[in-house]
């Protein structure tokens, strides 16, 4: 009899220990993607979470009967999971079935939680979209930023509490670190862009073909003809000054000839014949 009592107490102890909510962390959260889970996201400082703790523990006692696992996540210890599941209020409850997540928005009483799982009311809820899924790349990025923010917060608390650094000095230090990090990231981006898409050396621009050119040979022939015409025009231009000088000399000779003609004409007009043609004076007769 004593042996049976000890065995029954032992199994009861195991059943009671197994009924407690399973603690979910950054290391084992992927186990929730297998099977059926109900997970609570809470924080120790949250008053609503403190009031809901007893109800959640009683609900976990039904895990064996409902064939479901009950878990709990402390967002202060696991900020990455808070960002991965995009927790905006506490407490928040998620139902996960074979990796498909649905947010529970029903009542917070024990009977309502049991009815939600037993009656499979989760089928009436829409799953989380794929871009909000905790396994997606973008939510992994959000998780990284949440963890980074908490790391800086813990560093800030250490600097102010343990080392006694003033708050304004901490802000200046973080600002300088932010600028340095931005410069380094920008430099790395530029190096990667130059490596992936290197700049091409400037080449000789191709000669443009004129309109109506059929092919390259025709265009080249026309270019040569155009060059020949240019050379001929250059020769003509070189000859033009000589022609102009010759025309000037001819005009001067013609002017000299005209002057000689005028002089000869004047000489002929003053001949002896012309002198006889002068008017004679009449003598006045005396009166008788």
Rosetta constraint file for C-alpha pairs under 8 A:
AtomPair CA 1 CA 5 HARMONIC 6.28 0.50
AtomPair CA 2 CA 6 HARMONIC 6.21 0.50
AtomPair CA 3 CA 7 HARMONIC 6.18 0.50
AtomPair CA 4 CA 8 HARMONIC 6.07 0.50
AtomPair CA 5 CA 9 HARMONIC 6.11 0.50
AtomPair CA 6 CA 10 HARMONIC 6.07 0.50
AtomPair CA 7 CA 11 HARMONIC 6.23 0.50
AtomPair CA 8 CA 12 HARMONIC 6.01 0.50
AtomPair CA 9 CA 13 HARMONIC 6.04 0.50
AtomPair CA 10 CA 14 HARMONIC 6.27 0.50
AtomPair CA 11 CA 15 HARMONIC 6.06 0.50
AtomPair CA 12 CA 16 HARMONIC 6.06 0.50
AtomPair CA 13 CA 17 HARMONIC 6.03 0.50
AtomPair CA 14 CA 18 HARMONIC 5.99 0.50
AtomPair CA 15 CA 19 HARMONIC 6.14 0.50
AtomPair CA 16 CA 20 HARMONIC 6.97 0.50
AtomPair CA 16 CA 61 HARMONIC 7.41 0.50
AtomPair CA 19 CA 57 HARMONIC 7.87 0.50
AtomPair CA 19 CA 60 HARMONIC 5.32 0.50
AtomPair CA 19 CA 61 HARMONIC 4.70 0.50
AtomPair CA 19 CA 62 HARMONIC 7.38 0.50
AtomPair CA 19 CA 63 HARMONIC 6.52 0.50
AtomPair CA 19 CA 64 HARMONIC 7.65 0.50
AtomPair CA 20 CA 57 HARMONIC 6.21 0.50
AtomPair CA 20 CA 60 HARMONIC 5.87 0.50
AtomPair CA 20 CA 61 HARMONIC 6.95 0.50
AtomPair CA 20 CA 70 HARMONIC 7.78 0.50
AtomPair CA 21 CA 56 HARMONIC 7.92 0.50
AtomPair CA 21 CA 57 HARMONIC 6.57 0.50
AtomPair CA 21 CA 60 HARMONIC 5.94 0.50
AtomPair CA 21 CA 69 HARMONIC 7.90 0.50
AtomPair CA 21 CA 70 HARMONIC 5.10 0.50
AtomPair CA 21 CA 71 HARMONIC 4.77 0.50
AtomPair CA 21 CA 72 HARMONIC 6.06 0.50
AtomPair CA 22 CA 69 HARMONIC 7.77 0.50
AtomPair CA 22 CA 70 HARMONIC 6.13 0.50
AtomPair CA 22 CA 71 HARMONIC 4.36 0.50
AtomPair CA 22 CA 72 HARMONIC 6.09 0.50
AtomPair CA 23 CA 71 HARMONIC 5.76 0.50
AtomPair CA 23 CA 72 HARMONIC 5.20 0.50
AtomPair CA 23 CA 73 HARMONIC 6.16 0.50
AtomPair CA 24 CA 28 HARMONIC 6.22 0.50
AtomPair CA 24 CA 29 HARMONIC 5.67 0.50
AtomPair CA 24 CA 71 HARMONIC 6.25 0.50
AtomPair CA 24 CA 72 HARMONIC 5.87 0.50
AtomPair CA 24 CA 73 HARMONIC 5.21 0.50
AtomPair CA 24 CA 74 HARMONIC 7.93 0.50
AtomPair CA 25 CA 29 HARMONIC 5.75 0.50
AtomPair CA 25 CA 73 HARMONIC 6.69 0.50
AtomPair CA 25 CA 74 HARMONIC 8.00 0.50
AtomPair CA 25 CA 78 HARMONIC 6.21 0.50
AtomPair CA 25 CA 81 HARMONIC 7.73 0.50
AtomPair CA 26 CA 78 HARMONIC 6.29 0.50
AtomPair CA 26 CA 80 HARMONIC 7.09 0.50
AtomPair CA 26 CA 81 HARMONIC 6.71 0.50
AtomPair CA 28 CA 32 HARMONIC 7.94 0.50
AtomPair CA 29 CA 33 HARMONIC 7.86 0.50
AtomPair CA 30 CA 34 HARMONIC 7.83 0.50
AtomPair CA 32 CA 36 HARMONIC 7.55 0.50
AtomPair CA 32 CA 37 HARMONIC 6.36 0.50
AtomPair CA 32 CA 96 HARMONIC 7.07 0.50
AtomPair CA 32 CA 99 HARMONIC 7.30 0.50
AtomPair CA 33 CA 96 HARMONIC 6.91 0.50
AtomPair CA 33 CA 97 HARMONIC 7.15 0.50
AtomPair CA 33 CA 98 HARMONIC 5.44 0.50
AtomPair CA 33 CA 99 HARMONIC 4.10 0.50
AtomPair CA 33 CA 100 HARMONIC 7.60 0.50
AtomPair CA 34 CA 97 HARMONIC 7.24 0.50
AtomPair CA 34 CA 98 HARMONIC 4.97 0.50
AtomPair CA 34 CA 99 HARMONIC 6.29 0.50
AtomPair CA 35 CA 68 HARMONIC 7.75 0.50
AtomPair CA 35 CA 96 HARMONIC 7.80 0.50
AtomPair CA 35 CA 97 HARMONIC 5.79 0.50
AtomPair CA 35 CA 98 HARMONIC 5.08 0.50
AtomPair CA 35 CA 99 HARMONIC 7.85 0.50
AtomPair CA 36 CA 67 HARMONIC 7.94 0.50
AtomPair CA 36 CA 68 HARMONIC 5.39 0.50
AtomPair CA 36 CA 69 HARMONIC 6.38 0.50
AtomPair CA 36 CA 95 HARMONIC 7.51 0.50
AtomPair CA 36 CA 96 HARMONIC 5.65 0.50
AtomPair CA 36 CA 97 HARMONIC 4.46 0.50
AtomPair CA 36 CA 98 HARMONIC 6.38 0.50
AtomPair CA 37 CA 68 HARMONIC 5.73 0.50
AtomPair CA 37 CA 69 HARMONIC 4.81 0.50
AtomPair CA 37 CA 70 HARMONIC 5.83 0.50
AtomPair CA 37 CA 71 HARMONIC 7.17 0.50
AtomPair CA 37 CA 95 HARMONIC 5.77 0.50
AtomPair CA 37 CA 96 HARMONIC 5.06 0.50
AtomPair CA 37 CA 97 HARMONIC 6.47 0.50
AtomPair CA 38 CA 68 HARMONIC 7.46 0.50
AtomPair CA 38 CA 69 HARMONIC 6.40 0.50
AtomPair CA 38 CA 70 HARMONIC 5.00 0.50
AtomPair CA 38 CA 71 HARMONIC 6.19 0.50
AtomPair CA 38 CA 93 HARMONIC 6.93 0.50
AtomPair CA 38 CA 94 HARMONIC 5.80 0.50
AtomPair CA 38 CA 95 HARMONIC 4.71 0.50
AtomPair CA 38 CA 96 HARMONIC 6.45 0.50
AtomPair CA 39 CA 70 HARMONIC 5.94 0.50
AtomPair CA 39 CA 71 HARMONIC 4.54 0.50
AtomPair CA 39 CA 72 HARMONIC 5.36 0.50
AtomPair CA 39 CA 73 HARMONIC 7.24 0.50
AtomPair CA 39 CA 93 HARMONIC 5.55 0.50
AtomPair CA 39 CA 94 HARMONIC 5.27 0.50
AtomPair CA 39 CA 95 HARMONIC 6.56 0.50
AtomPair CA 39 CA 96 HARMONIC 7.98 0.50
AtomPair CA 40 CA 71 HARMONIC 6.34 0.50
AtomPair CA 40 CA 72 HARMONIC 4.69 0.50
AtomPair CA 40 CA 73 HARMONIC 6.09 0.50
AtomPair CA 40 CA 91 HARMONIC 6.58 0.50
AtomPair CA 40 CA 92 HARMONIC 5.74 0.50
AtomPair CA 40 CA 93 HARMONIC 4.52 0.50
AtomPair CA 40 CA 94 HARMONIC 6.61 0.50
AtomPair CA 41 CA 72 HARMONIC 6.00 0.50
AtomPair CA 41 CA 73 HARMONIC 4.79 0.50
AtomPair CA 41 CA 74 HARMONIC 6.21 0.50
AtomPair CA 41 CA 75 HARMONIC 6.53 0.50
AtomPair CA 41 CA 82 HARMONIC 7.82 0.50
AtomPair CA 41 CA 87 HARMONIC 7.77 0.50
AtomPair CA 41 CA 90 HARMONIC 6.67 0.50
AtomPair CA 41 CA 91 HARMONIC 5.50 0.50
AtomPair CA 41 CA 92 HARMONIC 5.14 0.50
AtomPair CA 41 CA 93 HARMONIC 6.30 0.50
AtomPair CA 42 CA 46 HARMONIC 7.29 0.50
AtomPair CA 42 CA 49 HARMONIC 5.82 0.50
AtomPair CA 42 CA 72 HARMONIC 7.31 0.50
AtomPair CA 42 CA 73 HARMONIC 6.14 0.50
AtomPair CA 42 CA 74 HARMONIC 5.33 0.50
AtomPair CA 42 CA 75 HARMONIC 6.19 0.50
AtomPair CA 42 CA 90 HARMONIC 5.71 0.50
AtomPair CA 42 CA 91 HARMONIC 4.96 0.50
AtomPair CA 42 CA 92 HARMONIC 7.03 0.50
AtomPair CA 43 CA 49 HARMONIC 6.66 0.50
AtomPair CA 43 CA 74 HARMONIC 5.38 0.50
AtomPair CA 43 CA 75 HARMONIC 5.83 0.50
AtomPair CA 43 CA 76 HARMONIC 6.21 0.50
AtomPair CA 43 CA 90 HARMONIC 7.36 0.50
AtomPair CA 43 CA 91 HARMONIC 7.76 0.50
AtomPair CA 44 CA 49 HARMONIC 7.17 0.50
AtomPair CA 44 CA 50 HARMONIC 7.03 0.50
AtomPair CA 44 CA 74 HARMONIC 7.49 0.50
AtomPair CA 45 CA 49 HARMONIC 8.00 0.50
AtomPair CA 45 CA 50 HARMONIC 7.92 0.50
AtomPair CA 46 CA 50 HARMONIC 6.42 0.50
AtomPair CA 46 CA 90 HARMONIC 7.22 0.50
AtomPair CA 47 CA 51 HARMONIC 6.46 0.50
AtomPair CA 48 CA 52 HARMONIC 6.22 0.50
AtomPair CA 48 CA 90 HARMONIC 7.31 0.50
AtomPair CA 48 CA 91 HARMONIC 6.92 0.50
AtomPair CA 49 CA 53 HARMONIC 6.07 0.50
AtomPair CA 49 CA 90 HARMONIC 6.77 0.50
AtomPair CA 49 CA 91 HARMONIC 5.59 0.50
AtomPair CA 50 CA 54 HARMONIC 7.93 0.50
AtomPair CA 51 CA 55 HARMONIC 7.95 0.50
AtomPair CA 52 CA 56 HARMONIC 6.22 0.50
AtomPair CA 52 CA 108 HARMONIC 7.70 0.50
AtomPair CA 53 CA 57 HARMONIC 6.26 0.50
AtomPair CA 54 CA 58 HARMONIC 6.31 0.50
AtomPair CA 55 CA 59 HARMONIC 6.15 0.50
AtomPair CA 55 CA 108 HARMONIC 7.87 0.50
AtomPair CA 55 CA 109 HARMONIC 6.82 0.50
AtomPair CA 55 CA 110 HARMONIC 5.95 0.50
AtomPair CA 56 CA 60 HARMONIC 6.23 0.50
AtomPair CA 56 CA 110 HARMONIC 7.46 0.50
AtomPair CA 57 CA 61 HARMONIC 6.76 0.50
AtomPair CA 58 CA 62 HARMONIC 7.50 0.50
AtomPair CA 58 CA 110 HARMONIC 7.14 0.50
AtomPair CA 59 CA 63 HARMONIC 7.36 0.50
AtomPair CA 59 CA 110 HARMONIC 5.79 0.50
AtomPair CA 59 CA 113 HARMONIC 7.22 0.50
AtomPair CA 59 CA 114 HARMONIC 7.11 0.50
AtomPair CA 60 CA 69 HARMONIC 7.77 0.50
AtomPair CA 60 CA 70 HARMONIC 5.69 0.50
AtomPair CA 62 CA 66 HARMONIC 5.98 0.50
AtomPair CA 62 CA 114 HARMONIC 7.74 0.50
AtomPair CA 63 CA 67 HARMONIC 5.65 0.50
AtomPair CA 63 CA 68 HARMONIC 5.01 0.50
AtomPair CA 63 CA 69 HARMONIC 5.75 0.50
AtomPair CA 63 CA 70 HARMONIC 6.64 0.50
AtomPair CA 64 CA 68 HARMONIC 6.66 0.50
AtomPair CA 66 CA 114 HARMONIC 8.00 0.50
AtomPair CA 66 CA 117 HARMONIC 7.20 0.50
AtomPair CA 66 CA 118 HARMONIC 6.45 0.50
AtomPair CA 73 CA 78 HARMONIC 7.35 0.50
AtomPair CA 74 CA 78 HARMONIC 6.12 0.50
AtomPair CA 75 CA 79 HARMONIC 5.15 0.50
AtomPair CA 75 CA 81 HARMONIC 6.98 0.50
AtomPair CA 75 CA 82 HARMONIC 5.67 0.50
AtomPair CA 78 CA 82 HARMONIC 6.84 0.50
AtomPair CA 79 CA 83 HARMONIC 6.45 0.50
AtomPair CA 79 CA 143 HARMONIC 7.39 0.50
AtomPair CA 79 CA 146 HARMONIC 5.83 0.50
AtomPair CA 79 CA 147 HARMONIC 5.58 0.50
AtomPair CA 79 CA 150 HARMONIC 7.00 0.50
AtomPair CA 80 CA 84 HARMONIC 6.05 0.50
AtomPair CA 80 CA 142 HARMONIC 7.89 0.50
AtomPair CA 80 CA 143 HARMONIC 4.34 0.50
AtomPair CA 80 CA 144 HARMONIC 6.35 0.50
AtomPair CA 80 CA 145 HARMONIC 7.96 0.50
AtomPair CA 80 CA 146 HARMONIC 5.61 0.50
AtomPair CA 80 CA 147 HARMONIC 5.20 0.50
AtomPair CA 81 CA 85 HARMONIC 6.01 0.50
AtomPair CA 81 CA 143 HARMONIC 6.45 0.50
AtomPair CA 82 CA 86 HARMONIC 5.75 0.50
AtomPair CA 82 CA 87 HARMONIC 5.22 0.50
AtomPair CA 82 CA 143 HARMONIC 7.27 0.50
AtomPair CA 82 CA 146 HARMONIC 7.63 0.50
AtomPair CA 83 CA 87 HARMONIC 6.45 0.50
AtomPair CA 83 CA 139 HARMONIC 7.14 0.50
AtomPair CA 83 CA 142 HARMONIC 5.52 0.50
AtomPair CA 83 CA 143 HARMONIC 4.51 0.50
AtomPair CA 83 CA 144 HARMONIC 7.96 0.50
AtomPair CA 83 CA 145 HARMONIC 7.90 0.50
AtomPair CA 83 CA 146 HARMONIC 5.74 0.50
AtomPair CA 84 CA 134 HARMONIC 5.14 0.50
AtomPair CA 84 CA 139 HARMONIC 5.07 0.50
AtomPair CA 84 CA 140 HARMONIC 6.07 0.50
AtomPair CA 84 CA 142 HARMONIC 6.24 0.50
AtomPair CA 84 CA 143 HARMONIC 4.84 0.50
AtomPair CA 85 CA 132 HARMONIC 7.59 0.50
AtomPair CA 85 CA 133 HARMONIC 7.44 0.50
AtomPair CA 85 CA 134 HARMONIC 5.60 0.50
AtomPair CA 85 CA 139 HARMONIC 7.60 0.50
AtomPair CA 86 CA 132 HARMONIC 7.90 0.50
AtomPair CA 87 CA 92 HARMONIC 7.03 0.50
AtomPair CA 92 CA 103 HARMONIC 7.81 0.50
AtomPair CA 92 CA 104 HARMONIC 7.70 0.50
AtomPair CA 93 CA 103 HARMONIC 6.15 0.50
AtomPair CA 93 CA 104 HARMONIC 5.42 0.50
AtomPair CA 93 CA 105 HARMONIC 7.69 0.50
AtomPair CA 94 CA 101 HARMONIC 6.67 0.50
AtomPair CA 94 CA 102 HARMONIC 5.73 0.50
AtomPair CA 94 CA 103 HARMONIC 4.50 0.50
AtomPair CA 94 CA 104 HARMONIC 5.48 0.50
AtomPair CA 95 CA 101 HARMONIC 5.84 0.50
AtomPair CA 95 CA 102 HARMONIC 5.17 0.50
AtomPair CA 95 CA 103 HARMONIC 6.11 0.50
AtomPair CA 95 CA 104 HARMONIC 6.44 0.50
AtomPair CA 95 CA 122 HARMONIC 7.54 0.50
AtomPair CA 96 CA 100 HARMONIC 5.44 0.50
AtomPair CA 96 CA 101 HARMONIC 4.52 0.50
AtomPair CA 96 CA 102 HARMONIC 6.33 0.50
AtomPair CA 97 CA 101 HARMONIC 6.67 0.50
AtomPair CA 100 CA 127 HARMONIC 6.51 0.50
AtomPair CA 100 CA 128 HARMONIC 7.50 0.50
AtomPair CA 101 CA 127 HARMONIC 5.71 0.50
AtomPair CA 101 CA 128 HARMONIC 5.70 0.50
AtomPair CA 101 CA 133 HARMONIC 7.33 0.50
AtomPair CA 102 CA 122 HARMONIC 7.39 0.50
AtomPair CA 102 CA 125 HARMONIC 6.70 0.50
AtomPair CA 102 CA 126 HARMONIC 6.67 0.50
AtomPair CA 102 CA 127 HARMONIC 4.86 0.50
AtomPair CA 102 CA 128 HARMONIC 5.71 0.50
AtomPair CA 103 CA 125 HARMONIC 7.97 0.50
AtomPair CA 103 CA 127 HARMONIC 7.84 0.50
AtomPair CA 103 CA 128 HARMONIC 7.57 0.50
AtomPair CA 104 CA 122 HARMONIC 7.91 0.50
AtomPair CA 106 CA 112 HARMONIC 7.44 0.50
AtomPair CA 106 CA 113 HARMONIC 7.91 0.50
AtomPair CA 107 CA 112 HARMONIC 5.89 0.50
AtomPair CA 107 CA 113 HARMONIC 7.25 0.50
AtomPair CA 108 CA 112 HARMONIC 6.76 0.50
AtomPair CA 108 CA 113 HARMONIC 6.89 0.50
AtomPair CA 109 CA 113 HARMONIC 6.43 0.50
AtomPair CA 110 CA 114 HARMONIC 6.28 0.50
AtomPair CA 111 CA 115 HARMONIC 6.08 0.50
AtomPair CA 112 CA 116 HARMONIC 6.11 0.50
AtomPair CA 113 CA 117 HARMONIC 6.64 0.50
AtomPair CA 114 CA 118 HARMONIC 5.93 0.50
AtomPair CA 115 CA 119 HARMONIC 5.48 0.50
AtomPair CA 115 CA 120 HARMONIC 7.68 0.50
AtomPair CA 115 CA 121 HARMONIC 7.63 0.50
AtomPair CA 116 CA 120 HARMONIC 5.80 0.50
AtomPair CA 116 CA 121 HARMONIC 4.99 0.50
AtomPair CA 116 CA 122 HARMONIC 6.51 0.50
AtomPair CA 117 CA 121 HARMONIC 6.58 0.50
AtomPair CA 117 CA 122 HARMONIC 7.12 0.50
AtomPair CA 121 CA 125 HARMONIC 7.55 0.50
AtomPair CA 128 CA 132 HARMONIC 6.15 0.50
AtomPair CA 128 CA 133 HARMONIC 6.11 0.50
AtomPair CA 129 CA 133 HARMONIC 6.23 0.50
AtomPair CA 130 CA 136 HARMONIC 7.11 0.50
AtomPair CA 131 CA 136 HARMONIC 6.48 0.50
AtomPair CA 131 CA 138 HARMONIC 7.08 0.50
AtomPair CA 131 CA 139 HARMONIC 7.60 0.50
AtomPair CA 132 CA 136 HARMONIC 7.13 0.50
AtomPair CA 132 CA 138 HARMONIC 7.91 0.50
AtomPair CA 132 CA 139 HARMONIC 6.49 0.50
AtomPair CA 133 CA 139 HARMONIC 6.95 0.50
AtomPair CA 134 CA 139 HARMONIC 5.73 0.50
AtomPair CA 134 CA 140 HARMONIC 7.08 0.50
AtomPair CA 135 CA 139 HARMONIC 6.97 0.50
AtomPair CA 135 CA 140 HARMONIC 6.96 0.50
AtomPair CA 136 CA 140 HARMONIC 6.34 0.50
AtomPair CA 137 CA 141 HARMONIC 6.38 0.50
AtomPair CA 138 CA 142 HARMONIC 6.40 0.50
AtomPair CA 139 CA 143 HARMONIC 6.09 0.50
AtomPair CA 140 CA 144 HARMONIC 6.31 0.50
AtomPair CA 141 CA 145 HARMONIC 6.41 0.50
AtomPair CA 142 CA 146 HARMONIC 6.25 0.50
AtomPair CA 143 CA 147 HARMONIC 6.27 0.50
AtomPair CA 144 CA 148 HARMONIC 6.13 0.50
AtomPair CA 145 CA 149 HARMONIC 6.07 0.50
AtomPair CA 146 CA 150 HARMONIC 6.30 0.50
AtomPair CA 147 CA 151 HARMONIC 6.15 0.50
AtomPair CA 148 CA 152 HARMONIC 6.34 0.50
AtomPair CA 149 CA 153 HARMONIC 6.19 0.50
AtomPair CA 150 CA 154 HARMONIC 6.13 0.50
AtomPair CA 151 CA 155 HARMONIC 6.17 0.50
AtomPair CA 152 CA 156 HARMONIC 6.03 0.50
AtomPair CA 153 CA 157 HARMONIC 6.26 0.50
AtomPair CA 154 CA 158 HARMONIC 6.17 0.50
AtomPair CA 155 CA 159 HARMONIC 6.16 0.50
AtomPair CA 156 CA 160 HARMONIC 6.24 0.50
AtomPair CA 156 CA 170 HARMONIC 7.11 0.50
AtomPair CA 157 CA 161 HARMONIC 5.82 0.50
AtomPair CA 157 CA 162 HARMONIC 7.89 0.50
AtomPair CA 158 CA 162 HARMONIC 5.35 0.50
AtomPair CA 158 CA 163 HARMONIC 6.87 0.50
AtomPair CA 159 CA 163 HARMONIC 5.09 0.50
AtomPair CA 159 CA 164 HARMONIC 6.33 0.50
AtomPair CA 159 CA 165 HARMONIC 5.72 0.50
AtomPair CA 159 CA 170 HARMONIC 7.50 0.50
AtomPair CA 160 CA 164 HARMONIC 4.77 0.50
AtomPair CA 160 CA 165 HARMONIC 4.95 0.50
AtomPair CA 160 CA 166 HARMONIC 6.36 0.50
AtomPair CA 160 CA 167 HARMONIC 6.85 0.50
AtomPair CA 160 CA 170 HARMONIC 7.90 0.50
AtomPair CA 161 CA 165 HARMONIC 7.80 0.50
AtomPair CA 165 CA 169 HARMONIC 6.60 0.50
AtomPair CA 165 CA 170 HARMONIC 6.77 0.50
AtomPair CA 166 CA 170 HARMONIC 6.41 0.50
AtomPair CA 167 CA 171 HARMONIC 6.32 0.50
AtomPair CA 168 CA 172 HARMONIC 6.33 0.50
AtomPair CA 169 CA 173 HARMONIC 6.19 0.50
AtomPair CA 170 CA 174 HARMONIC 6.18 0.50
AtomPair CA 171 CA 175 HARMONIC 6.10 0.50
AtomPair CA 172 CA 176 HARMONIC 6.22 0.50
AtomPair CA 173 CA 177 HARMONIC 6.21 0.50
AtomPair CA 174 CA 178 HARMONIC 6.04 0.50
AtomPair CA 175 CA 179 HARMONIC 6.33 0.50
AtomPair CA 176 CA 180 HARMONIC 6.23 0.50
AtomPair CA 177 CA 181 HARMONIC 6.01 0.50
AtomPair CA 178 CA 182 HARMONIC 6.14 0.50
AtomPair CA 179 CA 183 HARMONIC 6.27 0.50
AtomPair CA 180 CA 184 HARMONIC 6.23 0.50
AtomPair CA 181 CA 185 HARMONIC 6.09 0.50
AtomPair CA 182 CA 186 HARMONIC 6.02 0.50
AtomPair CA 183 CA 187 HARMONIC 6.12 0.50
AtomPair CA 184 CA 188 HARMONIC 6.23 0.50
AtomPair CA 185 CA 189 HARMONIC 6.21 0.50
AtomPair CA 186 CA 190 HARMONIC 6.26 0.50
AtomPair CA 187 CA 191 HARMONIC 6.22 0.50
AtomPair CA 188 CA 192 HARMONIC 6.14 0.50
AtomPair CA 189 CA 193 HARMONIC 6.16 0.50
AtomPair CA 190 CA 194 HARMONIC 6.18 0.50
AtomPair CA 191 CA 195 HARMONIC 6.12 0.50
AtomPair CA 192 CA 196 HARMONIC 6.07 0.50
AtomPair CA 193 CA 197 HARMONIC 5.69 0.50
AtomPair CA 193 CA 198 HARMONIC 7.44 0.50
AtomPair CA 194 CA 198 HARMONIC 4.74 0.50
AtomPair CA 194 CA 199 HARMONIC 7.13 0.50
AtomPair CA 209 CA 213 HARMONIC 6.40 0.50
AtomPair CA 209 CA 216 HARMONIC 7.68 0.50
AtomPair CA 209 CA 219 HARMONIC 5.99 0.50
AtomPair CA 210 CA 219 HARMONIC 7.04 0.50
AtomPair CA 213 CA 218 HARMONIC 6.33 0.50
AtomPair CA 213 CA 219 HARMONIC 5.64 0.50
AtomPair CA 214 CA 218 HARMONIC 6.40 0.50
AtomPair CA 214 CA 219 HARMONIC 7.42 0.50
AtomPair CA 215 CA 219 HARMONIC 6.39 0.50
AtomPair CA 216 CA 220 HARMONIC 6.08 0.50
AtomPair CA 217 CA 221 HARMONIC 6.17 0.50
AtomPair CA 218 CA 222 HARMONIC 6.23 0.50
AtomPair CA 219 CA 223 HARMONIC 6.17 0.50
AtomPair CA 220 CA 224 HARMONIC 6.29 0.50
AtomPair CA 221 CA 225 HARMONIC 6.26 0.50
AtomPair CA 222 CA 226 HARMONIC 6.06 0.50
AtomPair CA 223 CA 227 HARMONIC 6.17 0.50
AtomPair CA 224 CA 228 HARMONIC 6.26 0.50
AtomPair CA 225 CA 229 HARMONIC 6.25 0.50
AtomPair CA 226 CA 230 HARMONIC 6.24 0.50
AtomPair CA 227 CA 231 HARMONIC 6.35 0.50
AtomPair CA 228 CA 232 HARMONIC 6.29 0.50
AtomPair CA 229 CA 233 HARMONIC 6.18 0.50
AtomPair CA 230 CA 234 HARMONIC 6.18 0.50
AtomPair CA 231 CA 235 HARMONIC 6.34 0.50
AtomPair CA 232 CA 236 HARMONIC 6.22 0.50
AtomPair CA 233 CA 237 HARMONIC 6.02 0.50
AtomPair CA 234 CA 238 HARMONIC 6.21 0.50
AtomPair CA 235 CA 239 HARMONIC 6.32 0.50
AtomPair CA 236 CA 240 HARMONIC 6.23 0.50
AtomPair CA 237 CA 241 HARMONIC 7.63 0.50
AtomPair CA 238 CA 242 HARMONIC 7.97 0.50
AtomPair CA 239 CA 243 HARMONIC 6.59 0.50
AtomPair CA 240 CA 244 HARMONIC 6.21 0.50
AtomPair CA 241 CA 245 HARMONIC 6.32 0.50
AtomPair CA 242 CA 246 HARMONIC 6.33 0.50
AtomPair CA 243 CA 247 HARMONIC 6.21 0.50
AtomPair CA 244 CA 248 HARMONIC 6.31 0.50
AtomPair CA 245 CA 249 HARMONIC 6.41 0.50
AtomPair CA 246 CA 250 HARMONIC 6.36 0.50
AtomPair CA 247 CA 251 HARMONIC 6.31 0.50
AtomPair CA 248 CA 252 HARMONIC 6.35 0.50
AtomPair CA 249 CA 253 HARMONIC 6.31 0.50
AtomPair CA 250 CA 254 HARMONIC 6.24 0.50
AtomPair CA 251 CA 255 HARMONIC 6.29 0.50
AtomPair CA 252 CA 256 HARMONIC 6.30 0.50
AtomPair CA 253 CA 257 HARMONIC 6.25 0.50
AtomPair CA 254 CA 258 HARMONIC 6.23 0.50
AtomPair CA 255 CA 259 HARMONIC 6.31 0.50
AtomPair CA 256 CA 260 HARMONIC 6.37 0.50
AtomPair CA 257 CA 261 HARMONIC 6.28 0.50
AtomPair CA 258 CA 262 HARMONIC 6.33 0.50
AtomPair CA 259 CA 263 HARMONIC 6.33 0.50
AtomPair CA 260 CA 264 HARMONIC 6.27 0.50
AtomPair CA 261 CA 265 HARMONIC 6.17 0.50
AtomPair CA 262 CA 266 HARMONIC 6.30 0.50
AtomPair CA 263 CA 267 HARMONIC 6.36 0.50
AtomPair CA 264 CA 268 HARMONIC 6.32 0.50
AtomPair CA 265 CA 269 HARMONIC 6.39 0.50
AtomPair CA 266 CA 270 HARMONIC 6.77 0.50
AtomPair CA 267 CA 271 HARMONIC 7.13 0.50
AtomPair CA 269 CA 274 HARMONIC 6.88 0.50
AtomPair CA 270 CA 274 HARMONIC 6.13 0.50
AtomPair CA 270 CA 275 HARMONIC 7.29 0.50
AtomPair CA 271 CA 275 HARMONIC 6.79 0.50
AtomPair CA 272 CA 276 HARMONIC 6.53 0.50
AtomPair CA 273 CA 277 HARMONIC 6.59 0.50
AtomPair CA 274 CA 278 HARMONIC 7.13 0.50
